[in-house]
């Protein structure tokens, strides 16, 4: 697996990897990660990958990170 690009975003670190005929779009926020696997034949260019990270998609990604954090905090409170 090798990193081939980063996509700038003010709240989320976005890295693009290439592995086994797939692009991996890795989103990171704090201690949480989300990874989206996209087959190479579904995307024709890096510009298309960047276009995928539009405002609507990124808002959904951020909400998912918030839900992940909430879930983790809830679980943590149960064991502490």
Secondary structure, DSSP 8 states (H G I E B T S, - for coil): -EEEEEE--SS-EEEEEEETTEEEEEEEETTEEEEEEEEGGG---HHHHHHHT-HHHHHHHHHHHHHHHHHHHHHHHHH-
